[in-house]
Amino acid sequence: MHVSIRHIGLIVGIFASLVSFLFFGRQQETYLLLLFAGHLISGVCFLWILFGRGSLKSKLFWTGIVAVGVALSWISENYFINISYRIYLYQSRKELAATNDILKNLSGEVLIMNDSISIDNGPTLLPSDKQRLLNMKEKLGTYIILKTDSTIYYGLWGFLDVRHGLTYSISGVQLKEQKHLIGNWYY
């Protein structure tokens, strides 16, 4: 069987789509770029294979490759997303621990968004702790940090009604509405 640029492009596109999920939780822009580019490249190359010159046997073979790629994507998506969040946790472990330590000691709800911190029904923060939390938010790459009585939510990406992020269970109680990651962490 003759392998050409369209066949290589199809494999590269499928691979890019699969690898994109490794960036889901930690680099949403990279995830979207790889997913879109992978779908576009593999789609164009697959149409090129189907409507280009080649035997029926070859076209059926490459259709099978696409089916395997779709099945692999469907099977591995949750696993790779989980790995993506674990990579983020590992890379940000010091900043997350420091932020959790400050926030766990505060009562009430704490909202850190943009360059402001609001605390409901709780003590005021020392200026040094306030600046430290704002610096941690920046280092963590979050758009929001929300602490409630039982959880600390780190928003990693949000658009309209879609939100992706990590939740830390302060008390260690299982969060049934979210997927368990590791320790007290959920997504």
C-alpha positions, 0 to 999 in steps of 0.5 A: 500500500502506498502511503502519501501526505494525505495518509500521514496527515490523517494520522497526525490529525488523529494523534493531535486530537487525542493528545489535545486532552492532555491539555484540557485542565491546564492549558485550555487554549492549547487544548482547543487549538490541538483539538480543532487543528486535529479535527480539521487536518484529519477531516480534510485528509480523510475526505481527500482519501475517500474522494481521491485516487485509490483502491476501494480496499485502501479506502476501506482500510483508512476508514477503519483507521478513522473508526479506530481513532474515533473509538480511541478518542472516546475511550481515552478522553476521560483518562487524558483529562484526568491526567491533565488535571494531575499534571496541573496539580503536580506543577502547582502543588506548592502554590495550591498548598499555600493558598489552601493554607491561608483560605482554610483558616478563614471563615465564611465565603471568600471570592478572589477574582481579578485583582480583588478579594471579597470576604463575607461574614469573616475576618479581614485579611492582613495586607500581606496575606491579601497580596500573597493570595492575589500573587498565588491566583496569578501564578496558578493561572486561575480566573477565580478562586472561591472558598466556601465553608467546605470547598475551595474552587480554582477556576481554570477556564470559563466561557458563558455557562461552561466552567472547568476547574479543580475543587479542594474538599476542605473537610475531606468529604467526598464531593459526589457531584464531581469526579475524584482526582486524588486526595481531597481534589476533584474536577 
